[in-house]
Amino acid sequence: MRNWIVVALSSLMISGCSWVQPLPGADEVAVMTIEDVAKCQKLGSTHAQTLNKVTMFERDQEAMRQELIALAKNEAVRMRADTIVPLSDIEDGTMEFGIYNCY
């Protein structure tokens, strides 16, 4: 019984952690709304995906959102873009982003 409690508490603690390593330059990628990018050049889009459950526990929505944004920023760096726009809500650990050049 004691081992089960340790596993459960450990799962809850890591369910809020982010495992995404930002690429160099990812911290400079802006997160904007679709209205903000009206005059920007759209380079494409990406679907970021992360775990929405750890064992049987649902992950924190805000932690997942931050992780998905970090993944999208990494993709923007790969595409030589400077801006991302969330295009969907989180669904089963997945979120869609537009990738833009604005600056």
Secondary structure, 3 states (H helix, E strand, C coil): CHHHHHHHHHHHHHCCCCCCCCCCCHHHCEECCCCCCCCCEEEEEEEEECCCEECCEECCHHHHHHHHHHHHHHHHHHCCCCEEEECCCCECCEEEEEEEECC
